């Protein structure tokens, strides 16, 4: 009897964790991944939440590369002009 109650309690806790994982992590995503494939106690961040941050990082790195490459071109042009005169 005690083992059966313990097993029911364990299943109840697992069910609550399952729901928490499903609604807190997968609810914002557009493509839902079935939660039966997500093991318990794993944190899988939602892509939608982190997408703007990743996009900002990508844009920042792109523009910093572009600015640095433009600065190098400007320096090489100025040294070429100085050497010609």
Secondary structure, DSSP 4 states (H G I P E B T S, - for coil): -HHHHHHHHHHHHHHHHHHHHIIIIITT-SSPPPGGGSPTT-----HHHHHHHHHHHHHHHHHHHHHHHHHHHHHHHHHHHHHH-
